[in-house]
Amino acid sequence: MLGLLRRFGRSPPPIDLSLWQQVRKTTPWLNELDAVRDSALQSLSARFLHQKTITPVAELTLDATQRTQLAALCCLPLLEFGESGLRGWSQLIVYPNAFRVHRSHTDAAGVLHEWEDELAGESWGAGPLILSWEDVQADLAEPREGFCVAVHEMAHKLDALDGEMDGTPPLPREWQRRWADDFQRAYDLFCVEVDAGRETLIDAYAAEAPEEFFAVASEYHFSAPTMLRKAMPEVAAHLRRFYGPPPFF
C-alpha cells in the first residue's frame, strides 16, 4: 500500500519550457504572474495534465499548447489552495462551442417542466468539467471584461469539495463563518438590485444562486478586480485571500 501511495504521489514530469512560454504568451492572465506564482502554476498544470483526461469532442482537436493552456486556466484558481483542489474528478470535456443540455424540473404542484439550455461550461461535484473552446478563446481575447468560464467552473469544483454546493469552499472554521456571513449579505443585496431591474456592475447571472454568485465573483477577481472591489469590497477581500492577488489591479 505504501508503494502504491508513493507511485501516485510522485511529481509528474515538468512542462517543457518552450511550451510553457508559448502558453504564457497566449494567455494574458499568466503574463502578469510573478516568478514564484508562475513556477507554482507550472507545477499545478503539470499535475493537471498528468491526472486529468482532456477529451475534445465533435471533431475538435487540441494540440499540446492548447491542452496546456486549458490546464493552466483550470489551475489558476488553485495557486493558494493547492493541488488538493484537483481531487474528486478525472475528466475535462471540451466542446468546439456552446453546447446544449436538456433540463427538467418538477414543481411543488407536481408539474414537470422541461427545457433546453445553451452553456459555455458546466461542472458537477464528482463528474467531469465541461468547457466550450470558443468561449474560452473569447475570454482570452477580452481578458478584462469580467468573464473566464474556466475559472467559473473551477470555482464550482472548489465549492463542491466539502460535499455541498453552496458558495462556500472548504475553509478554516472561523474564516468560513465570516465568508458565509459576508457572502450571504452581499448576495442578498445583489438580488434586491437585480430583482428591482437596476443595472449592476457585476453580471446579473450571479443572482441565480449562492453558488453562482461565488463563481461569477471569482471570474471578476481574475478579469475585472477593480470592478469587483467597487461593487463588493468585502467579497473582493475574501477572494483575494482565497485566490491570491488578481493578475490585473
C-alpha positions in Angstrom: 0.0 0.0 0.0 2.8 2.4 0.8 4.4 1.8 -2.5 1.1 2.5 -4.2 0.8 5.8 -2.4 4.3 6.7 -3.4 3.6 5.9 -7.0 0.5 8.1 -7.1 2.2 10.8 -5.1 5.2 11.2 -7.5 5.7 14.6 -9.1 4.7 14.5 -12.8 7.2 15.4 -15.5 7.6 19.2 -15.8 6.1 21.1 -18.7 8.7 21.8 -21.5 9.9 25.4 -21.0 9.3 26.4 -24.6 5.8 25.1 -24.5 5.1 26.9 -21.3 6.5 30.2 -22.7 4.1 29.8 -25.7 1.2 29.3 -23.2 2.2 32.4 -21.3 2.3 34.4 -24.5 -1.2 33.4 -25.5 -2.8 33.6 -22.0 -3.0 37.2 -20.8 -3.6 36.4 -17.1 -0.4 34.3 -16.9 1.8 37.1 -18.2 1.1 39.1 -15.0 2.3 36.4 -12.6 5.5 36.9 -10.7 8.2 34.2 -10.9 7.1 32.4 -7.7 3.5 32.1 -8.8 4.4 31.3 -12.3 6.5 28.3 -11.1 3.7 27.2 -8.9 1.2 27.3 -11.8 3.6 25.3 -14.0 3.7 22.6 -11.3 -0.1 22.6 -10.8 -0.6 22.5 -14.6 1.8 19.6 -15.0 -0.1 17.7 -12.3 -3.4 18.5 -14.0 -2.1 17.1 -17.3 -0.9 14.0 -15.5 -4.1 13.4 -13.6 -6.9 14.5 -15.9 -8.1 13.2 -19.3 -8.7 16.1 -21.7 -11.4 14.9 -24.2 -12.2 17.2 -27.2 -15.5 16.2 -28.8 -17.4 16.9 -32.0 -14.3 16.8 -34.3 -12.5 19.4 -32.1 -8.7 18.7 -32.0 -6.4 20.2 -29.4 -2.6 20.4 -29.7 -0.1 20.3 -26.8 -0.1 24.1 -26.4 -3.9 24.3 -26.2 -4.1 21.4 -23.7 -1.5 23.1 -21.5 -3.4 26.4 -21.8 -6.6 24.7 -20.6 -4.7 23.1 -17.7 -3.2 26.4 -16.7 -6.6 28.2 -16.8 -8.1 25.5 -14.7 -5.3 25.6 -12.2 -5.1 29.4 -11.9 -7.7 29.4 -9.0 -5.5 26.9 -7.2 -2.4 29.0 -6.6 -3.3 29.4 -2.9 -5.5 26.4 -2.4 -3.0 23.9 -3.9 -3.3 20.6 -5.7 -6.0 19.3 -3.4 -8.3 21.4 -5.4 -8.0 18.8 -8.2 -9.3 15.9 -6.3 -12.6 14.2 -6.9 -12.9 14.2 -10.7 -10.9 13.0 -13.6 -12.0 14.4 -17.0 -12.2 17.7 -18.8 -14.5 17.6 -21.8 -14.1 20.4 -24.4 -16.8 21.2 -27.0 -15.9 23.4 -30.0 -18.5 26.0 -29.0 -21.5 26.4 -26.7 -23.4 23.1 -26.1 -27.0 22.3 -25.4 -28.3 20.3 -22.4 -31.7 19.1 -21.6 -33.1 20.3 -18.2 -36.2 19.1 -16.3 -37.8 20.2 -13.0 -40.9 19.1 -11.2 -42.5 22.0 -9.3 -44.4 21.9 -6.0 -47.6 21.1 -7.8 -46.1 18.1 -9.4 -45.9 19.6 -12.9 -42.9 18.6 -14.9 -41.1 21.4 -16.7 -38.6 20.6 -19.5 -36.3 23.0 -21.4 -33.0 23.3 -23.3 -30.1 25.4 -22.0 -27.1 26.5 -24.1 -24.0 26.6 -22.0 -20.4 27.8 -22.2 -19.4 25.5 -19.3 -20.7 23.1 -16.7 -19.4 21.3 -13.7 -20.6 18.6 -11.2 -19.1 17.7 -7.9 -17.7 14.3 -8.9 -18.4 14.4 -12.6 -16.4 16.0 -15.5 -15.7 19.6 -16.0 -17.1 20.8 -19.4 -15.9 23.8 -21.4 -16.7 25.5 -24.7 -13.4 26.1 -26.5 -14.9 29.0 -28.4 -15.9 30.7 -25.1 -12.5 30.0 -23.6 -10.9 31.8 -26.5 -13.4 34.7 -26.3 -12.5 35.2 -22.7 -8.8 35.3 -23.6 -9.5 37.8 -26.4 -11.0 40.2 -23.8 -9.3 39.3 -20.5 -10.5 42.4 -18.6 -14.3 42.1 -19.2 -15.2 40.0 -16.2 -15.5 36.7 -17.8 -13.5 33.5 -17.5 -15.5 30.3 -18.0 -12.6 28.0 -16.8 -12.4 29.9 -13.5 -16.2 29.9 -13.1 -16.4 26.1 -13.5 -13.3 25.5 -11.3 -14.9 27.6 -8.6 -17.8 25.2 -8.6 -15.3 22.3 -8.2 -13.8 24.0 -5.2 -17.2 24.8 -3.8 -18.2 21.1 -4.0 -15.1 19.8 -2.1 -16.9 20.0 1.2 -19.8 18.0 -0.1 -22.2 20.8 -0.6 -22.5 23.3 -3.5 -23.5 26.4 -1.5 -21.0 29.2 -2.5 -18.6 28.4 0.4 -15.5 26.3 -0.4 -13.6 24.4 2.4 -12.1 26.9 4.7 -10.8 27.1 8.3 -13.8 27.3 10.6 -13.5 31.0 11.7 -12.8 32.2 8.1 -15.7 30.0 6.8 -18.1 31.7 9.3 -17.0 35.2 8.2 -17.1 34.2 4.5 -20.6 32.8 4.8 -21.9 35.9 6.6 -20.2 38.4 4.2 -21.2 36.5 1.0 -24.8 36.0 2.1 -25.2 39.7 2.9 -23.7 40.7 -0.4 -25.7 38.1 -2.3 -29.0 39.3 -0.7 -28.3 42.9 -1.5 -27.3 42.0 -5.1 -30.5 40.0 -5.6 -32.5 43.0 -4.4 -30.8 45.2 -7.1 -31.4 42.6 -9.8 -35.0 41.9 -8.9 -35.6 45.7 -9.0 -34.3 45.8 -12.6 -31.4 48.0 -11.7 -28.2 47.9 -13.7 -25.4 46.2 -11.7 -21.6 46.3 -12.1 -21.5 42.5 -11.8 -23.2 40.2 -14.3 -26.8 39.6 -13.1 -26.4 35.8 -13.5 -24.7 35.9 -10.1 -28.2 36.3 -8.6 -29.2 32.8 -9.8 -28.0 31.1 -6.6 -25.3 31.5 -3.9 -23.0 29.0 -5.8 -23.3 31.1 -9.0 -22.7 34.3 -7.0 -19.3 32.8 -5.8 -18.4 31.5 -9.3 -19.2 34.8 -11.1 -17.4 36.8 -8.4 -14.4 34.5 -8.9 -14.4 35.4 -12.6 -14.3 39.1 -11.8 -11.5 38.6 -9.3 -9.3 37.4 -12.2 -10.6 39.5 -15.0 -12.1 42.7 -13.6 -10.9 43.0 -9.9 -11.3 46.8 -9.8 -14.9 46.5 -10.7 -15.4 43.7 -8.1 -13.8 45.8 -5.3 -16.0 48.8 -6.2 -19.2 46.7 -6.2 -18.5 44.3 -3.3 -15.4 45.2 -1.3 -15.9 42.5 1.4 -16.3 39.8 -1.2 -13.3 41.0 -3.1 -11.2 40.9 0.1 -12.2 37.3 0.7 -11.4 36.2 -2.8 -8.0 38.0 -2.7 -7.2 35.9 0.4 -8.5 32.7 -1.2 -7.0 33.1 -4.7 -4.1 35.4 -4.0 -3.6 38.8 -5.8 -5.5 39.2 -9.0 -3.4 39.4 -12.2 -4.8 42.8 -13.1 -5.0 45.6 -10.5 
